Amino acid sequence: MLLSIIILTYNETENLPTCLASLQALNAEIFVVDSGSSDNTVEIAKQAGCQVFIHPWENYAKQLNWALENLPISTPWIMRLDADECLTPELVNELKQVLPKTPDQITGYQVKRRVFFMGRWIRHGGYYPTWLLRVWRNGLGTCEQRWMDEHILLSKGKVANLKYDIIDDNQKGLTFWTDKHNRYADREVKDLLSMSDDQDDLINSNQSSQAGKRRWLKKNFYARSPLFLRAFLYFLTRYIIGLGFLDGIQGLVFHFLQGFWYRFLVDAKIYEITRKRN
């Protein structure tokens, strides 16, 4: 067995079966780290043959790093996967073919994430392809300690790209989505308020990645732009210049909520904090 997969869960009855079904042909060891689900998440994972561990939630980075430090992983490769994600059959086959033949200097692989929203693939607005480092050699990857937008950092080696995609298709509905992004906004506020002073390991690492370039733009341009105005400009860039309007009605809802409402909410929370300080 070459690959272990780590899935962090909390009340994922709607999503986890599809995720696990996509992994059946991979012959991987699957570890589920649950943070106290009150639904059937744990039972679903056990019935599928996963190794299940329970650990209290603090944030994504700490939970994943706890998993990396404490799970009995013995395979040479590790993959991070969210419960609302699944692998395409093409990616399953690619992993089975590529991992055994990977040269020593390659210590991590990026994959493309294909996001679905209300049943539609969001292909425009700069949202596809989104490259994420999701597969790495055991012992060489850790999750950077951030409140939001955390990524895997490698201690050595080079990163290569896989050809096929991960699919992100959360089945919990719009109310869950907006509630989740309200919580995300609180975490985003913490990152943005500390961004100008923080040493950023992702930007300064030798990992040449789309995520690092986007972080640099966020730190040096977006974070320094005027509150509220930057949310308008970001949405217009995604929806007009980035052709987000080609994603149809579902795309209008997605790009408006994720590209404007969410960013505007973050700025409103920052404004509230700074006003109270003054």
C-alpha positions as CSV (number, residue, x, y, z in Angstrom):
1,M,0.0,0.0,0.0
2,L,1.5,3.3,-1.1
3,L,-1.0,6.0,0.0
4,S,-2.8,7.0,3.1
5,I,-5.7,9.6,3.0
6,I,-6.6,11.9,5.9
7,I,-10.2,13.2,6.0
8,L,-11.2,15.6,8.8
9,T,-15.0,15.4,9.6
10,Y,-17.7,17.0,11.5
11,N,-21.4,16.1,10.7
12,E,-20.7,15.0,7.2
13,T,-23.4,12.4,6.6
14,E,-24.5,14.1,3.4
15,N,-21.0,14.3,1.9
16,L,-18.9,11.4,3.2
17,P,-20.4,8.5,1.4
18,T,-19.7,10.0,-2.0
19,C,-16.2,10.9,-0.9
20,L,-15.4,7.4,0.3
21,A,-17.0,5.7,-2.7
22,S,-14.6,7.6,-5.0
23,L,-11.6,6.1,-3.1
24,Q,-12.7,2.4,-3.3
25,A,-10.5,1.6,-6.3
26,L,-7.5,3.4,-5.0
27,N,-6.3,0.7,-2.5
28,A,-5.4,3.4,0.0
29,E,-5.6,3.4,3.8
30,I,-8.2,5.9,4.9
31,F,-8.0,7.8,8.2
32,V,-11.0,9.8,9.4
33,V,-10.4,12.3,12.2
34,D,-13.7,13.4,13.6
35,S,-14.3,16.3,15.9
36,G,-17.4,15.2,17.7
37,S,-20.1,14.6,15.0
38,S,-23.7,14.2,16.3
39,D,-24.9,12.5,13.1
40,N,-23.9,9.2,11.4
41,T,-20.5,10.3,10.2
42,V,-18.5,8.0,12.4
43,E,-20.7,5.0,11.6
44,I,-20.4,5.6,7.9
45,A,-16.6,5.8,8.1
46,K,-16.3,2.6,10.2
47,Q,-18.6,0.7,7.9
48,A,-16.4,1.7,4.9
49,G,-13.4,0.3,6.6
50,C,-11.8,3.6,7.6
51,Q,-9.6,4.0,10.7
52,V,-11.5,6.5,12.9
53,F,-10.0,8.8,15.5
54,I,-11.7,11.4,17.6
55,H,-9.9,14.7,18.4
56,P,-11.4,18.1,19.6
57,W,-11.4,20.8,17.0
58,E,-9.4,24.0,17.2
59,N,-8.8,25.0,13.6
60,Y,-8.0,23.1,10.4
61,A,-4.2,23.5,10.6
62,K,-4.0,22.2,14.1
63,Q,-6.3,19.4,13.4
64,L,-4.4,18.3,10.4
65,N,-1.0,18.6,12.0
66,W,-2.3,16.6,15.0
67,A,-3.3,13.9,12.5
68,L,0.1,14.0,10.8
69,E,1.8,13.7,14.2
70,N,-0.4,11.0,15.8
71,L,-2.0,8.7,13.3
72,P,-0.3,5.4,12.7
73,I,0.6,6.2,9.0
74,S,3.1,3.8,7.5
75,T,2.7,4.5,3.8
76,P,5.3,6.5,1.8
77,W,2.6,9.0,0.6
78,I,-0.1,11.0,2.3
79,M,-3.1,12.8,0.8
80,R,-5.3,15.4,2.4
81,L,-9.0,15.3,1.4
82,D,-12.1,17.1,2.6
83,A,-15.3,15.2,3.3
84,D,-17.1,17.2,0.6
85,E,-14.5,16.3,-2.0
86,C,-14.1,13.2,-4.2
87,L,-11.6,12.0,-6.7
88,T,-12.4,11.5,-10.4
89,P,-11.8,8.0,-11.7
90,E,-9.1,9.4,-13.9
91,L,-7.2,10.8,-10.8
92,V,-7.5,7.5,-9.0
93,N,-5.9,5.7,-12.0
94,E,-3.3,8.5,-12.3
95,L,-2.3,8.2,-8.6
96,K,-1.9,4.4,-8.9
97,Q,0.3,4.8,-11.9
98,V,2.4,7.8,-11.0
99,L,3.2,7.4,-7.3
100,P,5.2,4.1,-7.6
101,K,7.4,5.7,-10.3
102,T,7.9,9.1,-8.8
103,P,11.6,10.2,-8.7
104,D,13.1,11.0,-5.3
105,Q,13.4,14.7,-6.0
106,I,9.6,15.0,-6.3
107,T,8.2,15.2,-2.8
108,G,4.7,16.6,-3.4
109,Y,1.9,16.7,-6.0
110,Q,-0.6,19.5,-6.8
111,V,-4.0,18.6,-8.1
112,K,-6.7,20.8,-9.6
113,R,-9.9,21.4,-7.7
114,R,-13.1,21.5,-9.6
115,V,-15.8,23.3,-7.6
116,F,-19.5,22.6,-8.1
117,F,-22.1,25.0,-6.7
118,M,-25.9,24.3,-6.9
119,G,-25.0,21.4,-9.3
120,R,-23.0,23.5,-11.7
121,W,-19.2,23.4,-12.3
122,I,-17.8,26.9,-11.6
123,R,-15.3,27.2,-14.5
124,H,-14.7,30.9,-14.7
125,G,-13.9,34.0,-12.6
126,G,-10.4,32.6,-12.0
127,Y,-11.8,29.7,-10.0
128,Y,-10.6,26.9,-12.3
129,P,-8.0,25.6,-12.3
130,T,-7.2,26.1,-8.7
131,W,-4.0,24.1,-7.9
132,L,-3.6,22.7,-4.4
133,L,-0.8,20.6,-2.9
134,R,-2.7,17.6,-1.7
135,V,-0.3,14.7,-2.0
136,W,3.2,14.5,-0.3
137,R,5.8,12.2,1.0
138,N,5.3,10.9,4.5
139,G,7.2,13.0,7.0
140,L,7.9,16.0,4.7
141,G,4.7,17.9,4.8
142,T,3.1,20.1,7.5
143,C,0.1,22.4,7.4
144,E,1.0,26.1,7.9
145,Q,-0.5,27.6,11.1
146,R,-3.0,30.0,9.8
147,W,-6.7,30.8,10.6
148,M,-7.7,30.8,7.0
149,D,-6.4,29.7,3.6
150,E,-3.9,27.2,5.0
151,H,-1.7,25.1,2.8
152,I,0.8,22.3,3.0
153,L,4.5,23.2,3.3
154,L,7.2,20.8,2.3
155,S,10.5,20.6,4.1
156,K,12.4,19.7,1.0
157,G,12.1,18.6,-2.6
158,K,10.1,19.7,-5.6
159,V,6.4,19.8,-6.5
160,A,4.9,18.3,-9.6
161,N,1.4,18.5,-11.1
162,L,-1.1,15.7,-11.6
163,K,-3.3,15.9,-14.7
164,Y,-6.7,15.1,-13.3
165,D,-9.0,16.7,-10.8
166,I,-10.5,16.6,-7.3
167,I,-14.2,17.5,-7.3
168,D,-15.6,19.8,-4.5
169,D,-19.4,19.4,-4.4
170,N,-20.9,20.1,-0.9
171,Q,-24.4,18.8,-0.5
172,K,-25.4,20.7,2.6
173,G,-27.2,23.5,0.9
174,L,-27.1,27.3,0.7
175,T,-28.0,28.0,4.4
176,F,-25.0,25.9,5.5
177,W,-22.8,27.5,2.9
178,T,-23.6,31.1,4.1
179,D,-23.3,30.1,7.8
180,K,-20.0,28.5,7.1
181,H,-18.7,31.6,5.3
182,N,-19.9,33.8,8.2
183,R,-17.6,31.7,10.4
184,Y,-14.8,31.9,7.8
185,A,-15.1,35.7,7.8
186,D,-14.1,35.8,11.5
187,R,-11.0,33.7,10.7
188,E,-10.3,35.8,7.6
189,V,-10.4,39.0,9.7
190,K,-7.6,37.6,12.0
191,D,-5.5,36.7,9.0
192,L,-5.9,40.1,7.3
193,L,-5.3,42.1,10.4
194,S,-2.0,40.3,11.0
195,M,-1.0,39.8,7.4
196,S,1.3,42.9,7.0
197,D,3.4,41.9,10.0
198,D,3.6,38.1,9.5
199,Q,6.5,36.2,8.1
200,D,4.7,34.2,5.4
201,D,6.3,30.7,4.9
202,L,4.3,29.9,1.8
203,I,5.4,33.1,0.0
204,N,9.1,32.7,1.1
205,S,9.3,28.9,0.5
206,N,10.9,27.5,-2.6
207,Q,7.6,25.9,-3.6
208,S,6.6,27.6,-6.8
209,S,2.8,27.4,-6.6
210,Q,-0.4,29.2,-7.7
211,A,-1.3,29.4,-4.0
212,G,1.9,31.2,-3.1
213,K,1.4,33.8,-5.9
214,R,-2.2,34.4,-4.9
215,R,-1.1,34.8,-1.3
216,W,1.5,37.4,-2.4
217,L,-1.1,39.4,-4.3
218,K,-3.5,39.2,-1.4
219,K,-0.8,40.4,1.1
220,N,0.7,43.2,-1.1
221,F,-2.3,44.5,-3.0
222,Y,-5.7,43.3,-1.6
223,A,-4.8,43.7,2.1
224,R,-3.5,47.2,1.5
225,S,-6.5,48.4,-0.5
226,P,-9.4,50.5,1.0
227,L,-12.0,48.6,2.9
228,F,-15.3,47.9,1.0
229,L,-13.9,49.3,-2.3
230,R,-11.7,46.2,-2.6
231,A,-14.7,43.9,-2.3
232,F,-16.4,45.7,-5.2
233,L,-13.3,45.6,-7.4
234,Y,-12.6,42.0,-6.6
235,F,-16.1,41.0,-7.6
236,L,-16.0,43.0,-10.8
237,T,-12.7,41.5,-11.7
238,R,-14.0,38.0,-11.2
239,Y,-17.4,38.4,-12.7
240,I,-16.7,40.7,-15.7
241,I,-13.0,40.4,-16.5
242,G,-12.7,36.8,-15.4
243,L,-15.9,35.9,-17.3
244,G,-17.7,34.7,-14.2
245,F,-21.0,35.6,-15.9
246,L,-20.5,32.6,-18.2
247,D,-21.2,30.3,-15.3
248,G,-25.0,31.1,-15.5
249,I,-27.4,31.7,-12.7
250,Q,-25.5,29.4,-10.3
251,G,-22.4,31.3,-11.2
252,L,-24.0,34.6,-10.5
253,V,-25.1,33.4,-7.0
254,F,-21.7,31.9,-6.3
255,H,-19.5,34.8,-7.5
256,F,-21.7,37.4,-5.8
257,L,-21.8,35.6,-2.5
258,Q,-18.2,34.3,-2.5
259,G,-16.5,37.1,-4.4
260,F,-18.4,40.1,-3.0
261,W,-20.8,39.4,-0.1
262,Y,-18.2,37.3,1.8
263,R,-15.4,39.9,1.2
264,F,-17.7,42.8,2.1
265,L,-18.7,40.9,5.3
266,V,-15.0,40.5,6.2
267,D,-14.4,44.3,5.7
268,A,-17.5,45.1,7.8
269,K,-16.1,43.0,10.7
270,I,-12.7,44.7,10.4
271,Y,-14.4,48.1,10.4
272,E,-16.4,47.2,13.5
273,I,-13.2,46.1,15.3
274,T,-11.1,49.1,14.3
275,R,-14.0,51.5,15.2
276,K,-14.3,50.0,18.7
277,R,-10.5,50.3,19.2
278,N,-10.6,54.0,18.3
